[in-house]
Amino acid sequence: MPPLSDVYDDYQLLDSEDRYRLLIDLGRMLEPMPDALKTDATKVRGCSSSTWVYPTRLDDGRLHFLADSNAAITKGIVALILSIVQDRPPEDIVNLDIHAELEPFDLKRELSSNRTQGVPNMIKLIQETAKRLAV
C-alpha cells in the first residue's frame, strides 16, 4: 500500500471518474481476507455494502488489519483508511485524527452518501480495537 501522501498527490491531479478508478485500484492492493474471518463480529455496521475489518497483532505489538468489502469503491475507501493506520502501535492509532487525515480527499463531495456513510463506523471500529489493545 503506498503512503497516504503519495495517494493524495495522485488523487488531486485526477478528475472524478479517475478518482473512482484510483480508489478501486487501492482496494485491489489489499491483501486477501480469508472468508472465515468475514463474520458478523468483523462486519462494519452502517455500511451500505458488506464490509469487514479484522485486526491482527504483529510480534512487536503493532496492529495489522485485514479488510474486505463486496463493493469495489468501498474496498478502496477501506484501503485508504488502512494506509493511515496499518502496522502502527495501537497507542498511535488511538491518538490519530483519521478524519483529519482523510479530509483532503473530500470523499463526501466525490462519493455518494451511501458510499461514505460507513466511514465513521470503520474509523470507530479501528480506534476502539486499538484502544482495547493499547498497553
Residue pairs with C-beta under 8 A, 6 or more apart in sequence:
1 26
1 29
1 30
1 79
1 82
1 83
1 86
2 83
3 83
4 80
4 83
4 84
4 101
7 22
7 26
7 80
7 83
8 104
8 105
10 22
11 19
11 22
11 105
12 104
14 21
14 22
16 110
19 110
20 73
20 110
22 76
23 72
23 73
23 76
23 77
23 79
23 80
24 72
24 73
24 75
24 76
25 76
26 76
26 79
26 80
26 83
27 69
27 72
27 73
27 74
27 75
27 76
27 77
27 78
27 79
28 75
29 79
30 66
30 67
30 68
30 75
30 78
30 79
30 82
31 66
32 68
33 52
33 54
33 66
33 67
33 68
34 66
37 52
37 54
37 66
38 50
38 52
38 68
39 52
42 52
42 53
42 54
43 50
43 51
43 52
44 51
44 52
44 53
44 118
44 121
44 122
44 125
45 118
45 121
46 117
46 118
46 120
46 121
47 69
47 74
47 117
47 118
47 121
47 122
48 71
48 74
48 114
48 115
48 117
48 118
49 69
49 70
49 71
49 74
49 118
50 69
50 70
50 71
51 67
51 68
51 69
51 70
51 71
51 74
51 75
51 78
51 118
51 122
52 67
52 68
52 69
53 65
53 66
53 67
53 78
53 122
53 125
53 126
54 65
54 66
54 67
55 63
55 64
55 65
55 126
55 129
55 133
56 63
56 64
56 65
56 66
57 63
57 64
57 133
58 64
58 87
61 89
61 90
61 135
62 87
62 88
62 89
62 90
63 85
63 86
63 87
63 88
63 89
63 90
63 93
63 129
63 130
63 133
64 86
64 87
65 82
65 85
65 86
65 126
67 75
67 78
67 79
67 82
68 75
68 78
69 75
69 78
71 115
73 111
73 115
74 115
74 118
77 107
77 111
77 115
77 116
77 119
77 122
78 122
80 102
80 105
81 98
81 102
81 119
81 122
81 123
81 126
84 96
84 98
84 101
84 102
85 93
85 96
85 98
85 126
85 130
88 96
89 134
90 129
90 130
90 131
90 133
90 134
90 135
91 130
91 134
91 135
93 126
93 127
93 130
94 127
94 130
94 131
94 134
96 127
98 123
98 126
98 127
99 120
99 123
102 119
107 115
107 116
107 119
108 116
